[in-house]
């Protein structure tokens, strides 16, 4: 469950000191300089996903900085990945400066000084990531601090989308699932760093897991396309069909079985809604060309035909034929 802390109930004159303690207590020891004479309310909502801390921050104009004095107080073992949702920012670290806008994200290394200026009201989601879990050297991390990642394309788009969904659903995962999802997030970040350095090794375990997540993201966005096939998926990701099959085999399945399972699950959910259209329309929407094939696959997966499932769902749980 998310822990929400705010200065909204304090008088404006009391907010500055409380906000400083709140920011440093949530993240790492930081200096905070508020730019308003009467500070706006600030809110931090934090949750845990295995080793990751996820925090949504909303506040008024301010600058936070990590000085050598603050580094000596602890927290140097973390990397912070910050996804900007509202307002602009300027991140300075390792002699570089990133101009941040909504839809972009940055990485800051708490083991070295940095400065983040927020001249406007803002909202961002920050992931505090233990550097040890990334398997990256300080040299690796220096390649990405003070630089900008775009959240709408390529590997950085995949990372941003994955982290965004993790933050949205963080409170709903059990501990085991949260830990596994956090490991995937760190794998994706490691892939992103190595890709930016131009030395991504596709044979490395984290690269394979990152590629699998990227492939699955691609497939899920195109489930309704009946032409989706291993050859096309492999070509889109510049890998061989053999390597693609190897990625899914490591998960105990095949490309075809995974696509079929995801399509069937979406059909099942849609048919369960009272306003669902005809069975044939639902099947076609999710990429099934043959109604008979869809019906056979659905029965094999769920033990009843699509129409029986639809009737079962609309009757409030009474199986067809039951009083």
FENRA-V782243 format. One record per backbone hydrogen bond with DSSP energy under -0.5 kcal/mol. CO is the residue of the C=O (numbers start at 1). NH is the residue of the N-H. Records with the same first field share a line. If there is no record, write none. Layout:
CO: NH / NH
//
This chain:
2: 4
3: 5 / 46
5: 44
7: 10
11: 14 / 15
12: 15 / 39
14: 18
15: 19
16: 20
17: 21
18: 22
19: 23
20: 24
21: 25
22: 26
23: 27
31: 65
32: 34
33: 63
37: 39
42: 7
43: 58
44: 5 / 46
45: 56
46: 3
47: 54
49: 52
52: 49
53: 128
54: 47
55: 57 / 126
56: 45
57: 124
58: 43
59: 122
61: 35
62: 118
63: 33
64: 116
65: 31 / 67
66: 114
67: 71
68: 72
69: 73
70: 73
71: 74
75: 78
77: 131
78: 110
79: 81 / 129
80: 82 / 108
81: 83 / 127
82: 84 / 106
83: 125
84: 103
86: 123
88: 120
89: 100
90: 92 / 117
91: 98
92: 115
93: 96
96: 93
98: 91 / 100
100: 89
101: 104
103: 151
104: 84
105: 149
106: 82
107: 146
108: 80 / 110
109: 112
113: 94
114: 66
115: 92
116: 64
117: 90 / 119
118: 62
122: 59
123: 85 / 86
124: 57
125: 83
126: 55 / 128
127: 81 / 129
128: 53
129: 79
130: 133
131: 134 / 135 / 136
132: 135
137: 141
138: 142
139: 143
140: 143
141: 144 / 145
144: 147
149: 105
150: 153
153: 157
154: 158
155: 159
156: 160
157: 161
158: 162
159: 163
160: 164
161: 165
162: 166
163: 167
164: 168
165: 169
166: 170
167: 170
169: 172
170: 173
174: 178
175: 179
176: 180
177: 181
178: 182
179: 183
180: 184
181: 185
182: 186
183: 187
184: 188
185: 189
186: 190
187: 191
188: 192
189: 193
190: 194
191: 195
192: 196
193: 197
194: 199
195: 198
200: 202
201: 204
204: 208
205: 209
206: 210
207: 211
208: 212
209: 213
210: 214
211: 215
212: 216
213: 217
214: 218
215: 219
216: 220
217: 221
219: 222
220: 223
222: 225
224: 226
225: 228
229: 233
230: 234
231: 235
232: 236
233: 237
234: 239
235: 238
240: 244
241: 245
242: 246
243: 247
244: 248
245: 249
246: 250
248: 251 / 253
249: 252
254: 258
255: 259
256: 260
257: 261
258: 262
259: 263
260: 264
261: 265
262: 266
263: 267
264: 268
265: 269
266: 270
267: 271
268: 272
269: 273
270: 273
273: 276
278: 282
279: 283
280: 284
281: 285
282: 286
283: 288
284: 287
287: 289
289: 291
290: 294
291: 295
292: 296
293: 297
294: 298
295: 299
296: 300
297: 301
298: 302
299: 303
305: 309
306: 310
307: 311
308: 312
309: 313
310: 314
311: 315
312: 317
313: 316
317: 319
319: 322
//
